[in-house]
């Protein structure tokens, strides 16, 4: 999805660099060539012991740039999603500077840093933030490139890294990443309700980037406070996980609600939507299961899950809907408009069924909170919440 998202924002036609492994299929290779995709060989794409040779890739890039083309490169070289910038490969700098050196170093070429930040990169219909930085000029690197090629490439690569890092949340390891994710969830729940990911994705992702910067600053200025907050945040979410609850259950807004009205609201909602839920389940369960099954059979990396589910679903769901309408047509006489109405009902009921199932899981948590959770455990979590909020106030005053 990464190249599709960026290319859709560009006015000009965009060519791509992609790993050579996906060119193994002849049919797919012809399609990729049509869309100006240039293969790049990585160590994992060649036989053990061999060194990747990308002279052909560089040549194709130069040819495409000669036609005033724009090339999209993902300099990390991998699609695995983490809340950190992985090692930046030198290929982008080498392609840019080698092209400039062959064309008189007239500074025609620019590198435009673009950063993507997903709310959940493997979750279908997740949110994404696209941040575009200032174009990087090659002016300061092209002269040194002629004198000392390796040094110029490394300096430009470091500049690319710095520009990308400015626009994304950045963590050093998995522990920091988990702390950032939990801190973001805690902050948007108790300090910034309008920053809820689903209510305001743009604001929420921007907030996560700011929290990341604040965490770096706090770690430098007050290590003791940082560690204390980290321990308490992890402990807070561990207790919630044990109880099967979300932070929202411990907001003042939820506490002020009448438990009777909350339970009555769920009861009426389930009663009214039950027929549509059953209809949606009946008409969408088979294509839903088949779509997930295809991904399991393909045995692809988890990073490809979202795009596979989307592409496979675009074929399986319409096919199953068509078969269902044909089946109904065998027993009932239906015209074109009635068939269209049926198709519309399949789609709408699918969304309602997903909503119903989500609400049912939340209702189970509501019942647990009201009737099965011990009062002392509630108080323990509330006290921990207040301690973290107090730490946030202290940290805010220091940053």
Buried (B, 14 or more C-beta within 10 A) or exposed (E): BBBEEBBEEEEEEBBBBBBBEEBEEEEEBEEBEEEBBBBBBBEEBBEEEEEEEBEEBBEBBBEBBEEEBBBBBBBBBBEEBBBBBEEBBBBBBBBBBBBBBEBEBEEEBEBBBBBBBBBBBBEEEBBBBBBEBEEBEBEEBBEBBEEEBEEBBBBBBEBBBBBBBBBBBBBEEEEBBBBBBBBBBBBBBBEBEEBBBEEBBEBBBBBBBEBBEBBBBBBEEBEEBBEBBBEBBBBBBEBBEEBEBBBBBBBEEEEEEEEEEBBEEBEEBBEEBEEBBEBBBEBBEBBBEBBBEBBEEEEEEEBBBBBBBEEBBEEBBEEBBEEBBEEEBEEEEBEEEBBEEBBEBBEEBBEBBBBBEEBEEBBEBBEBBEEEBEEEEBEBBEEBBEBBEEBBEBBEEEB
